[in-house]
Structures are given as C-alpha cells and as structure tokens.
Amino acid sequence: MDIGSMRQRITLQEHKTVVDGIGNHTSDWVDFHSCFAYVNLASGSENGTEPSVRSEDILTFIIRWCKKLEGLSSKEYRISFGGHFYNITCVDDVQFGHRKLKLTGKKIVRE
C-alpha cells in the first residue's frame, strides 16, 4: 500500500438522532472519523437535456483500515470530501486483509 498517495482529507459522517437542550430529537450527520485517502474517479456521466444537465460522479476512496471502522456500513455513513457529500454504495475490506478499505461513493446532488 502506497501511503504517500493518500493525500486527500476526507471525513466519514454517521447518521444519528441528536437531542438538543430542550429535548427535541432531530436527525443529523455527525463527524465520525477523519483521515487521509487516495481518491479516484470510478465513473461519471451526465443525464438530462441542455438546460438541466445533471452529472453523476462516483468516486473510489481508499483509506487505511482501523478497528474504529470495523462496523462501517453504507446505510448509516457518508463521506464528506471537497465540499461535497457522497453516499457510500460499497465498503470493501480489500482481500479481507484488514489493511485498507475501498469505499465507493456516489455524489449527492442537491437541487
């Protein structure tokens, strides 16, 4: 694993129910783990017609495995990178070696 190529800072966020000071329950994304990653474009496409073209970017994030990330799932976590958010579509413990995780994320497009 080439640690030197992991130059991009990402933050994994966990979806949690947060209770405020007066007892209101709200659903929010909370920072869970921040680390450096190797980030690469897995695929990209554009959909729609000229006035409303939407791009769908899918990125691959390779990070070092650690015990804290053992329960990482695509349902409860997302990735924050470069001012954008990515829904995790796949979590791959490469060759089940507990050395690196390969995360695939689809960019969340807000309209």
C-alpha positions, 0 to 999 in steps of 0.5 A: 500500500502506497501511503504517500498517495493518500493525500486527500482529507476526507471525513466519514459522517454517521447518521444519528438522532441528536437531542438538543437542550430542550429535548427535541430529537432531530436527525443529523450527520455527525463527524465520525472519523477523519483521515487521509485517502487516495481518491479516484474517479470510478465513473461519471456521466451526465443525464438530462437535456441542455438546460438541466444537465445533471452529472453523476460522479462516483468516486473510489476512496481508499483509506487505511483500515482501523478497528474504529471502522470495523462496523462501517456500513453504507446505510448509516455513513457518508463521506464528506470530501471537497465540499461535497457529500457522497453516499457510500454504495460499497465498503470493501475490506480489500482481500479481507486483509484488514489493511485498507478499505475501498469505499465507493461513493456516489455524489449527492446532488442537491437541487 
